[in-house]
Structure formats: C-alpha cells, structure tokens
Amino acid sequence: MNAIEFPWLTAIILLPLVAALAIPLIPDKEGRTIRWYGLGVAIADFALMIYAFWYKYDFQSSRLQLVENYPWVPQLGLHWAVGVDGLSMPLLLLTGLINTLAIFAAWKVTTKPRLFYGLMLAMYSAQLGVFVAQDLLLFFLMWEIELVPVYLLISIWGGQNRRYAATKFILYTAAASIFILIAGFAMAFSGDTITFDMAALGMKEYPKTLELLVYAGFLIAFGVKLPIFPLHTWLPDAHGEASAPGSMILAGVLLKMGGYAVIRFNVEMLPNAHVTFAPVLAVLGVVNIVYGACCAFAQTNLKRRLAYSSIAHMGFVLIGIASYTELGISGAVLQMVSHGLIAASLFFLSGVTYDRTHTLMMDKMGGMAKVMPKTFALFTIGSMASLALPGMSGFVGELMVFLGIATSDVYSSSFKVVVVLLSAVGVILTPIYLLSMLRQVFYGEQSQELHLDAVISDVKPREIFITACLLLPIIGIGFYPKLATQTYDVKAVELAAHARQVLPVVAHQQPSSLYSRIFSAPTLANSQFESSINISE
C-alpha cells in the first residue's frame, strides 16, 4: 500500500484504542512504565495527526478530505466512514493537544494506573472518532463510547462527592443520547431511501414538521454536552469533583463536541429548520452568557466558578452559529478552539493549587502569591485570556462573534441591539468574577490552616511546561489569528452560504409568520425571492 492510500484517519483513531487494550500485557508494578507508555502513545498519535494534516490536507478546500469508507456491519447499514474538513480539523488538533497534556498532567496518579491510562487512551480515541465520523451510526457509537471513560474517571479518581457527580453526568448525557438515536433514525428512514451516510442525509428533503422535530431533538442532545441552559447543571458538579486531567478534557474537548455537532447536524444538514431556530439559539446564547457569569460570581469553589465561566463562554458559540454570517461562524469555531485552550490551562492550574492546599474553597485560601509567584503569574495570564484581554485568543473569538451578529442582515436592528447589549453585560461581569478570584486566592487574608511558609511549593518544571503549551497558542492566536482561522476559513464561508441559501424559500413559504414580522431576514429574503421570480418571468 503506497503513502496515498494509507488510512490516515483510521490509524489516528485506532492507535490510542489498540494501545489501551495492550496495557494489561505491560509488566509494571508501580505504574511508572504505564505512564510513560500512555504519554508516548498520545505524543505519537498527535505527531501522526500533525504529519497527516501538514502533508495530506488542502487548507484551500472545503470538501471532505482523507476520506475512508469501508463496510463494517452491512446488515445494519453501518460503515466505517470517516473524513475531515475545515470544521473538524482544528478540533482534532485541539483534542490531540489537550489529551496529550492531560495524560502528562496525570503524572502523579498512583491509584489503579493501568485502568486510568487505559481509560484516558480509550476516551481519546472515541473523541477523535466523533469529529471525523461521516456515518450517523458510527458517530453515535463514538459519542456513546466516550461517555463510559468519563464516568469512570470521575467516579474513581474524583473528589469527595465523585459518585454523585459521575452519576449525574452519565444520566444527563446518556438520556440526551436517546434524542440523537431517535432523530437520526427519523432522518435515515425518511423518503424513499434508507441511509446513514451523513452527506446523503444532508441532501434529503424532509417534511417541515419532521425537520423541526429532528432539529429540536438534536439541539437537546447536543445542548446537554455544550451545555445550553437549562441543560447545564451536570457540568459544575462534574468539574467540582473531577481530577485536574479530567477537568482539562471536560472543558477542553467534551464541550466542543456539542458545539461541533450543532454546526454539523443542525446547521449543515437541517438548514430549513435552522431558519426557525436560529433566533432561539441567539437568545439561548445570551442567557448562557449572562446566567453563567452571574452564577460564576456567586461560587466559592474555585473549579465551580471556572465551570460556570465555561457555560458563559460557550454562549458566544451559540450566537456565532445563529449569526448567518461568515464572520460569526468563524468566530464560533475560533471561540471553541480558544476556550478549549484557556479552560484547560485554568483547570490544570486549579489542580496545581489543589495539590498544594488540598482545598478548592477560595475562602480557605489566601496570601498564596508570596509563596507561589510563578503559579500566580500563570493563573493571571490564563484569567486575562478568559476575560478577553486584547492580544489573547479569547478577545479575537468574542470580537468576531460580536461583529458577526452585529453586521448580520438576517435580524432586525432592535433584536441585534438587545443581543449585543446583553452579551456585553456578561463580558463586563467576566473580569469581575475572575479578578476577584485572583485577589481572593492569591492576595486574600491568609488562612492559618495552610501553613504557607512550611508546606506550599511553587509550580514545578513539568507543570510550567504543560501550562506553557496551552498559553503559547493562546497568545499566538491573539496576536496572529490566522494561525487558527486559516484552517477553517473556506469551510466557514461555505457554511454561511449554505445556511443563507434557504432563507428566500422559507420566507416565501411563510410570509406572515411571526419571524417575518419580528426579524428582517424573512421579509428581506421574501422580497428578494419575489424579485427573482419577476426577473425570471
């Protein structure tokens, strides 16, 4: 088999899984060999990913690339169909980076190391599969496989209330997965042909009511993972109890799976229903931003504050998706990449702080800047990125979303003003709760229980390296956004055009609908549609 025919994506997906299955055969009593093995596999897979995309991927094409399609279970219509485009490629790289660093962050895990690293590698494999699957059943399978390692990682290596948090996580996500299956089967069996190929499903014509119901089902399923208010309540509990590596992956990758799936399924495959639901997404995005920021400010647990911050930041993704502009969709993807890096760094540093203090309660910390100056500096950089300081990736992503929704000709001026102003309230609240967090943890009243001078030590070289690997791309993208945007610009243009092309048809079919009276898009599109008819006549 020559290099052109090499199954790059299959190798990238299966390498961590096969390596995980081999862990029980490795002789190791203390776990040292296992951790080096796990880290080596993660690095090798990430390197393979970079090589494949650097030499085999065309950044100027929006089509699926590195496509592989093999019959797997023909009786069920299940195919091993994988491919990558501008939407999935940056998220694959993000997944590879964060999983590799999370495994390195778990260097001190001594409880059941074989099981721990096996679960980490299996989860890594399933996450990669979600982003490249082009068969609906394969997507669902990867989505489900990923849930089990997360549940076990929280329930075994989590905090005091780990079993409650893990059970809540699995109940929410498993229940939501039912909607993927129901909506997927409804699409597959609609029409004259039965297929699970996602490209073919996107080309089908669906009855209006069915498409709306399918869209709603997918939105619920992916909204739990994103998460969207009010389907978010599992996230603070999961973050509050998960170990630092688990939180890195939860915030850095799992939430992005929800955002990716909304774009891939709801926008790309169901554009007619997206016309109806897009304003709803914008409103939910505003609710996420304001609600998440307000709840974050009320938290005294360090990781729960960061968890609510994640809910707020993912609201910008929803607004960008709803914008109907190239800039807004591009900003949504950049926001996912940026937040993955920022959240992973902050949750890792919160784990570093917990290792020294054995508490996550901010009122039990205080005065730590004088004994942990390097940690304070790194935490400050991560917080500045999270509050969207210019020069950081968070600023670029949020600015693109704001400009995308503000310049959209789809919505009325009053609607856009309300969305932008309320979102700006969340942006104003973000520095308040982040800076107050820094002040309380590092410059607050010193807790006598910590014995800072005798016990607390600053970050080690390994911890500095992990944080630097996350902060450097944050700063790099902040100063030169093209580092990230060039990987998906062409795809963002195609997505925006694909979503907009159905507006005239929907507007003509519903000239007196509620949206045509409130939002400018159906009215404008309707006039354009009628003009095109008159011209053709």
N, C-alpha and C positions, 0 to 999 in steps of 0.2 A: 504494500500500500504506500503510495507516494505521499509527500507532505500535503498536497492539495486535498487529498481525500481523508486525511486524518480527522477523526471525530473529536474536534477540539472541545466542544461544549460537553459532550458525554464524558470525556476524560476529566474535565474540570469539575463536573457534578459528582462523579462516582469516586474520584480519588479520596476525598475525606471519608466517604462511607465505607469503602473497602478497607481503608487504613483503620477505621474504628473497629471493624469486625476482626482485625488481626491483633488487636490489643491484648486479648486474653492469652495469646500464644507467646507474648514477650516476657522473658524471665526478669522479674524485678520485684524486690521485696519492699523497698522504701518509697517507691514512686518516682525516683529521680530519672530513671531511664524512660519511663512513660511520659513524663512532662517534656523531656527533650524530643521524644518521638512525636508527640502531639504538636509541638511547636514547629518541628521540622516539616511535618505534613502540611500544616497550614501555610508555612512560608513557600513550600514547593508549589502548592495549588495557586497561591496568589501570584507567584512568579510565572506559572504556566498561563494564567489569565492575562497578565500584562503582555507576555510574548504573543499570545494569540491575537489580542486586540491591536497590538502595535504593528504586527506584520500582516494580519489577515483581515482587518476591519477597515472599511472605507468610511471615513468620517463625513464625506460629502453625499452619502446616500441615505435615504430614509427607509429603504426597504429592509426586510429581514435578511440577516447575513449569518454565515456559518450554520446554515440550516441543515438539520438532520431529521430524517423521518423513517422510522423502522416500525413495522407491525409488531406489536407486543402481545396483546391478547385480542386477536381478530374477532373472536366470538362476541366480545363486548364492544368492539369498535375502538379499543384502546391502542393508541400509537405512542411510541417514544418519539414525539415530535418536539424539537427544540430549535430555537433561533434567537438571535439578539439584534436589537436595533437601538436607535438613539435614546429611547425611553428606558430600556433595561440595562444598557451597557454601563452608564455611570453608577447605577445602583448595584450592579455586580461588583464593580471595583470597590465601592463603599463597603459592601458585605465582606469582601476578601480582606480589606484592611482592618476593619473593626473586629472580625472574628480572630484574625491572627494576633492582634494586640490584646484581645480579651483572654486568649489562651496564655499569652505571655504574662498578663496581669494576674493569672491564677497560679502563679509560681509557688505560692505557699500552701496550696491545697494539699492536705495530708490525709483527709478522710476519704476513703474509697477512691483513690486517684485513678484506678483503671476505669471505673464507672464514670467518673467525672469527665475525663478526657474523651472517653468513648462517646458520651452524650454530646459533648461540645462539637466533635467532628461530625457526628450524625446530623446534628442541628444545622451545622454549616452547609452540609450537602443539601439538605432539604430547602434551605433558604435560597441557595443558588438555583435549585430546580424551579422554585416559584417564579423567579424573574425571567427564566428562559423558556418555560413550558408554552407550547403552542397547541396543545391538545387539552380540552377542558377537563377531561378525567385525570390527565396527568397533573394538571395544575391543582386540582382538588386533592389528589393523592399527596403531592408535595406539601400543600398547605396543612393537611392533617398530620403528616409525619412530623412536621416541625413543632407541633403542639406538645407532643409527649416529652421530648428532652427538656423543653422549657419548664413544664410542670415538675419534672423530677429534679431539675437543678434548683428550683425554688424550694420544693418540699424537703429536700435532703440537706442542701447547703445554705439554706436561708436563715433568717433571724428567728426570734422567739415565736412569732405568730406565722411561721412559714407555711404551715399546713392550711391554715385558713386562707392565706393569700394565694397559694397554689391551687386550692380547690376553687376559689372564686375565679381565678384566671381560666382554668380549664372549663368551668361551667359556662362562662360568658363566651369564650371563643369556640367551644365545641357546639353550643347551641346556635351561634351565628353561622357556623359552617353548614348547618342544615339548609340555610337560605341559599348558599352557593349551589348546593346539590339540586334543590327544587328549581331554582331559576335556570340553572344550566340545562337540566332535563327539559324544561319548558321550551328553551331555545332550540335544543337539539331535535326535538320531536315536532317542532312547528314546521308547517309546509309539507312539501312532497318528499323531501329527502331527510334522512336521519344522519346527522354528522356531529362529531365532537371537535372537529377542526375549527380553531378559533377564527382563522381567516374566513372560512366558509360561513361560520355563524355571523360574522360581521357583515356579510354581503346579503344575508337573507332579509326578506321583507316580512315584518311582523304586524299583526293587528295592533291597533293603537292601544287598546286596553291591556293586551298581553305585554306589550313593550313597557308600558308604565309600571305594571306589576313586577316584571322582571327587573327593571331598573331599581325599584324600591327594595326588592329582595337583595340584590347585590349591594345596595347602599347600606342596608342594615348589617350585612355580613362584613363588609369591609370597614364600615363605620366603627364597629367594635374594635378592630385592630388599629384604626387610625390614631386615636379614637375620637369619635364625634360625640358631643353632649347630646343626650344623657346616657350614652352607652360607654362611658369612660371610667366608671367607678372601680373597675378592677385594677386600673393602672397604678394609682397611688399606693394601693396595698401591695401590689407585686413589686414595685420599686422599693417600697419601705422595707420589705423582708428579703429581697434577693441580694445575693452577694454582689460585689463590685463588677466582676466579669459578666454576671447575669444581667445587671442593670445596663452595662455598656451595650449588650446585644439587644436588650429590650428597647432601649431608646434609639440606638443607632441603626438597627435593621428592622425589627419587627413592626414598628410604627410605619416605616417606609413601605413595607409590603402592602399595608392598607391604602396608602396614597397611590402607589403604583397601580394597584388593582382597580381603583376608582377610575383612573385615567384609561387604563387598558380596556376595561369592560364597559363602564358606564358611558364614557365619552366616545371612545373609538368604535365600540360595537353597537351602541344604542343611542346614536346622535339625535334621533327624533324625540325620544323621551327626555334627553338632556335639555332640550329647549324648555320643557316644563319644569324640570328640577333644578336648572342652573341657578335661578334666583334663590331657591331654597338652600342650595349649597353656600351661596354667598352669605345668607342670613346665619346659617349654622356656623360658618367660619367666624363671623363677628361674635356670635355667642361664645364660641370656643376661646377667642382671644380675650374678651372681657371677663368671662367667668373664670377661665384658667388663671388669669393674672390676679383677680380678686381672691381666689382660693389660695393661690400660692402665698400671697401676703399674710394669710391667716395661719400658715403652718409653722409649727415649732420644730418639726422633724426635718432635718436637712434634706434627705432624699425625697421626702414627700413634697417639699417646696419645689425641688427640681422637677419632680414628676408633673405637678400642676403647670409648671413653666413649659414643659413639653406639650401639654394639651393646648396651651395658648399659642405656641409657635406653630403647631400643626393647623391652626385655624387659617393661617396665611396660605397654606397649601390649598385649602378648600376655596378660598377667594380667588386664587390664581386659576384654579381649574374652572371656576364659574365665569371667568372674565371674557371668554371668547376672543381673546387677543393672543398673538404670538408672544408678546412680552409677558403677559400674565401667566401663560402656561410654562414658558421658560423659567419665570420666577418661581413657580410652584415646584418644578423639578430641582432648581438650584436650592430652594429652601429645604427640600428633603435632604439633599446631599449635605448642605451646610449644617442643618440641625443634627444630622447623624454624627458629624464630627464634633460639634460643640457639646451635645448632650453626652456623648461617650467620654469626652475629656472631663466634664464636670462630675459625672457619676464615678469615674475612676478616681478622681481626686477626693471625692467624698468617701470612697472606700479607703484611700490612704489615710484620711483623717480618722476614720473609724478604727483602723488598725492601731492607731496611736492612743486614742482616747477611749475606745470601747463604748462609745455612745454616739447617737445621731441627733440627740436633743440639743438644740442650739443654746438653750438656756443653761445647759450644763457644761458648755464650753466657755470660751472667752480668753483673751490675752494670749492667744497662741502665735501671734505674729512674731513675737520676740524670740521664740524658740523654734519656729518653723517658717523662717522668712522666705525660703525657696517655694514652699508649698503655698504660702500667701501670694507670692508673685504669680505662680502658675494659675492659681484659682482666680486671681484678679483678671488675668488675660482671658481665661475662659468665660468669665462673667461679662467682661466687656464685649466679647464676641456675641454672647447671648442677648445682650441688651441692644445689639445692632449698632455698635460704635463704628463710625466710618473708618475704612481700612481693614475691616473684618468681613468675612463672608456673610455673616448674618445681616449686615447693612445692605449688601448688594441684593440678596434674595428678597428681603422685605420691600426694598425700594422698587424692584421690578414688579412685584405684586401690586403695590400701590399705584404705580404708573399704569400697569396693565388694566386694572379695574377703572381707574380714573379716565383713561383715554378710550375706553370701550364705547362703541356706538350702539351697543345692544340694549343698554339700560337707560332709563330716564335720568336726567341730571339730579333730580331730588333723591332718587334711590342711590346713586353713586355718592352723593354728598353724605348721606346717612352712613353708608358702609365705610367710607374713608374716615369720617369723623369718629365713629365708634371704635373702629380699629385703632385709630390714633390714641384713643383713651387707653387701650391695652398697651400700646407702645410706651406711653408715659408711665404706666404703672410698673412696667418691667424693670427699669433701673431702680425704682423704689424698693421692690422686694429683693432684688439681687444685691444692691449696695447695702441694704440693712442686714442681709445675710452675712456679707463680708464683715461688716462692722461688728456684729454680734459674735461671730465665731472667732475673729482674729483680734479684735480690739475691744470686745466687751469686758465686763467685770470678770476677773479670773476666778474660775471655780477651784475651791480648795481641794476638791476630790481628785483633781487631775495630777497634782504634784508635777507641774510642768518642768521645772528645772531638773528633776531627778529622773523622769521617766521618758518624756516625749523626745523623739528624734525627728529630724527633718527628712525630706524625701531622699531616697537612695538613687544611685545612677540608673538602675533598671526602671524605676518609676519616672524619673526625669525623661528617659528615652521614650517610654510609652506616651507620655503626655506630649512630648515634642513632636512625635509622629502624627499627632492629631492637630496640634496647634499650628504647625508649619503650613499645611494645606489651607487651614482657615485663614491665615494671614495672606498666603499666596493668592488665594481666590479673591480675597478682599481687595488687594491691590491690582490684580490682573484677572478679572472674572472669566476671561476667555479660556483660562486653564480648564474650567469646567464646562462652560456653555458651548464650546466648540464641539463637544462630544454629542450634543443633542439638538443643536440649533435647527438643523434641517428637519428633524422629526417634529420639533415644536411648531414649525411653520406648517407642516403637513397636518398636524392635529388640529390647529386652529382653523385651517381652511376646510378640513373635513367636517368639523363641528358647525361651521358657519354656512356651509352649502345647503343645509336642510332648512335654514331659517325661512327663506321665501315660501317654501312649500307648506310648512307648518302654519305660517302666518296667513296664507291664503285659505287654508282649511278652517282656521279659527279666527276670522276677522273680528268677532265680537267677544272674544274670550276675555277673562279677567286680565291676563297678561298683556293683551293688546291695548287695554285701557291704561295700565299702570306703567308698563315698560315700553320703551321706544322701539325695541327690536322688531316685534311683530308688525307694528304699524309701518315702520320704515321698510321692513322687508316686504310687507304686503304691497306697498306702493311700487317697489322695485319689481316685484313679481308681475303686477298688472302692467307696468310699463313694458316689460319684456314680452308680454302677450300682445300688447298693442303694436309693438315694433314688428313682431313676427307676422301679425296679421297684415 
